[in-house]
Amino acid sequence: MIAYLHTHDREALRKLIAMGALPQTELFLLQRFPTILFQLGKSRFAVDEELASHIYVHRL
């Protein structure tokens, strides 16, 4: 579950919001290497570590 997003980079925040990465949304981590792959709802996203570092989660 996404706890919060933290970044001062407006472009990164815009990308995350466009993906649907919002607080209280379930996020499933599928892969950590070579890229980070996660699922939000029925959509999967591959992102680099820089973008992923703005997502803070709490485990369920």
ChimeraX attribute file (.defattr): number of C-alpha atoms within 10 A of each C-alpha:
attribute: neighborCount
match mode: 1-to-1
recipient: residues
	/A:1	17
	/A:2	17
	/A:3	15
	/A:4	15
	/A:5	18
	/A:6	12
	/A:7	12
	/A:8	9
	/A:9	10
	/A:10	9
	/A:11	11
	/A:12	16
	/A:13	18
	/A:14	12
	/A:15	12
	/A:16	18
	/A:17	13
	/A:18	10
	/A:19	14
	/A:20	14
	/A:21	22
	/A:22	18
	/A:23	16
	/A:24	12
	/A:25	15
	/A:26	18
	/A:27	21
	/A:28	14
	/A:29	13
	/A:30	13
	/A:31	12
	/A:32	13
	/A:33	9
	/A:34	10
	/A:35	13
	/A:36	16
	/A:37	17
	/A:38	18
	/A:39	17
	/A:40	17
	/A:41	12
	/A:42	5
	/A:43	9
	/A:44	15
	/A:45	13
	/A:46	16
	/A:47	16
	/A:48	13
	/A:49	13
	/A:50	9
	/A:51	17
	/A:52	17
	/A:53	12
	/A:54	17
	/A:55	19
	/A:56	13
	/A:57	16
	/A:58	11
	/A:59	8
	/A:60	5
